[in-house]
């Protein structure tokens, strides 16, 4: 058997294993602003942005656009279309299953929706801040 063929036969499964183990790092590298194809998006709505203990969560809401539409619809439904009192977040790619044991939701990326007068900026901890349209 040819040495190159053996190297390919051995390398391809090894690359697949490395990719699967490091899928968060791969997603961070290629999908910086949104979900990778294998990740899901969760929606978090806070009727009072100053009290994050009260929230409504929708798991696997779809993509970021669906999350944005859902968050804005929730704000509209409580009479706060400009999100003066309320806010929402979109969590991308839940990857720390261990955190669930403590009741925490840990995502690779959290999209925070800010008022239109604030500029987008990169936050601490991998958070991407986007302004409302």
C-alpha positions as CSV (number, residue, x, y, z in Angstrom):
1,X,0.0,0.0,0.0
2,X,1.2,3.5,-0.8
3,X,2.5,5.5,2.1
4,X,0.5,8.6,1.0
5,X,-2.7,6.6,1.0
6,X,-2.0,5.3,4.5
7,X,-1.3,8.8,5.7
8,X,-4.6,10.1,4.3
9,X,-6.5,7.1,5.7
10,X,-5.1,7.8,9.2
11,X,-5.2,11.6,9.0
12,X,-8.8,12.1,8.0
13,X,-10.3,10.3,11.0
14,X,-7.8,12.0,13.3
15,X,-8.9,15.4,11.9
16,X,-12.5,14.6,12.4
17,X,-11.8,13.6,16.1
18,X,-9.8,16.8,16.6
19,X,-12.5,18.9,15.0
20,X,-15.3,17.3,17.2
21,X,-13.3,17.8,20.4
22,X,-12.4,21.4,19.5
23,X,-15.7,22.4,17.8
24,X,-16.0,25.4,20.1
25,X,-12.6,26.7,19.0
26,X,-13.5,26.0,15.4
27,X,-16.7,27.9,15.8
28,X,-14.9,30.8,17.4
29,X,-12.5,30.9,14.5
30,X,-14.9,30.7,11.6
31,X,-18.3,31.9,13.0
32,X,-17.3,34.8,15.2
33,X,-20.6,36.7,14.9
34,X,-23.1,33.9,14.9
35,X,-23.9,30.2,15.2
36,X,-21.9,27.5,13.5
37,X,-24.0,25.0,11.5
38,X,-24.1,22.6,14.4
39,X,-24.9,25.1,17.1
40,X,-28.4,26.3,18.3
41,X,-29.6,29.6,19.5
42,X,-31.6,30.1,22.7
43,X,-33.7,33.3,23.4
44,X,-33.8,35.0,26.7
45,X,-36.4,37.8,27.4
46,X,-36.2,40.0,30.5
47,X,-39.3,42.1,31.1
48,X,-37.3,44.2,33.5
49,X,-33.7,44.7,32.3
50,X,-32.7,45.6,35.8
51,X,-33.9,42.3,37.3
52,X,-32.3,39.4,35.3
53,X,-33.8,36.9,37.7
54,X,-37.2,37.2,36.0
55,X,-36.8,35.8,32.5
56,X,-38.5,33.8,29.8
57,X,-36.4,31.3,27.9
58,X,-37.0,29.7,24.5
59,X,-34.6,26.9,23.7
60,X,-33.5,26.2,20.1
61,X,-35.5,29.2,18.8
62,X,-33.9,29.0,15.3
63,X,-31.3,31.5,14.2
64,X,-30.3,34.9,15.3
65,X,-33.0,36.6,13.2
66,X,-35.7,34.4,14.7
67,X,-34.4,35.3,18.2
68,X,-34.3,39.0,17.4
69,X,-37.9,38.9,16.0
70,X,-39.1,37.0,19.1
71,X,-37.4,39.4,21.5
72,X,-38.8,42.4,19.8
73,X,-42.3,40.8,19.7
74,X,-42.1,40.1,23.4
75,X,-41.1,43.8,24.1
76,X,-44.0,44.9,21.9
77,X,-46.4,42.6,23.8
78,X,-45.7,44.3,27.1
79,X,-46.0,47.8,25.6
80,X,-42.2,48.5,25.5
81,X,-41.4,48.5,21.8
82,X,-38.3,50.7,22.2
83,X,-37.0,48.4,25.0
84,X,-36.8,51.1,27.6
85,X,-37.6,48.7,30.4
86,X,-37.2,45.3,28.8
87,X,-34.4,43.6,26.9
88,X,-33.5,40.2,25.3
89,X,-30.4,38.2,24.6
90,X,-29.6,35.4,22.1
91,X,-27.3,32.7,23.4
92,X,-25.3,30.8,20.7
93,X,-24.0,27.3,21.1
94,X,-24.4,26.0,24.6
95,X,-21.2,24.1,25.3
96,X,-20.8,23.6,29.0
97,X,-23.1,20.8,30.1
98,X,-21.5,20.8,33.5
99,X,-22.9,24.3,34.1
100,X,-26.4,23.0,33.9
101,X,-25.9,21.1,37.2
102,X,-25.6,24.5,38.9
103,X,-28.6,26.0,37.0
104,X,-26.4,28.1,34.7
105,X,-26.7,28.7,31.0
106,X,-23.2,29.1,29.4
107,X,-23.0,29.9,25.7
108,X,-20.1,30.4,23.4
109,X,-21.5,33.7,22.3
110,X,-24.2,36.0,23.7
111,X,-25.8,38.6,21.4
112,X,-27.0,41.5,23.6
113,X,-29.5,43.8,21.9
114,X,-28.7,47.4,22.7
115,X,-30.5,50.7,22.0
116,X,-29.9,52.3,18.6
117,X,-27.9,55.1,20.1
118,X,-25.1,52.8,21.4
119,X,-22.3,51.6,19.1
120,X,-21.5,47.9,18.6
121,X,-18.4,46.8,20.5
122,X,-16.6,43.6,21.4
123,X,-17.3,42.8,25.1
124,X,-15.4,40.8,27.6
125,X,-15.9,37.0,27.6
126,X,-16.5,36.7,23.9
127,X,-19.7,38.7,23.9
128,X,-20.6,40.5,20.7
129,X,-22.7,43.7,21.3
130,X,-25.0,44.6,18.5
131,X,-27.3,47.6,18.2
132,X,-31.0,47.4,17.5
133,X,-32.0,48.2,13.9
